[in-house]
Amino acid sequence: MASQELIHQLENTIENIPDFPIPGIQFKDISPIFLNPKLYEEVIEDLVKFSKGKVDAVCGIESRGYLFGIAIAVALEVPFILIRKKGKLPPPIISEKYDLEYGSAEIETREGQIKNGQRILIHDDLLATGGTTEAAAKLVEKQGAKVVQFSFLTALKDLNGDEKLKKFNAEIYHILEY
């Protein structure tokens, strides 16, 4: 869906930081995108095209999912709903636990903000193993809504995150793949 020009611009803008945060990891730093308002706007336009007319709300995953998710929701004229790490939202909350490589984590959203029957887009900056995004989708479903789309700026194809998300029968979109 993204133009080759946009993909090329992003490839030349996102910085690869070797051995961060630990040795062996190639961190993809998206922060240079925010130094170029025109490029940011083009990213939002591309992500909005994917969802226009298909969703009733956007859920963004803390914290980098907010960087694009809020702008997507505003452009689509739909609500934006925060999905946060445990303990960051006031009650009442709905939570979902999920496994990490070593241990587990929990995400939450405020009860009542996701409405029964809503069509939801879940957005995050990066799709890696899909664990956090899968937990976010379960959180949405607990409230009677349906995840119809997932969108990401980038995806790490070797980690097969798409596989965890296929069970939700939702469209999956990312602009770049590494």
Order of alpha helices (4+ residues) and beta strands (2+ residues): alpha-beta-beta-alpha-beta-alpha-beta-beta-beta-beta-alpha-beta-alpha-beta
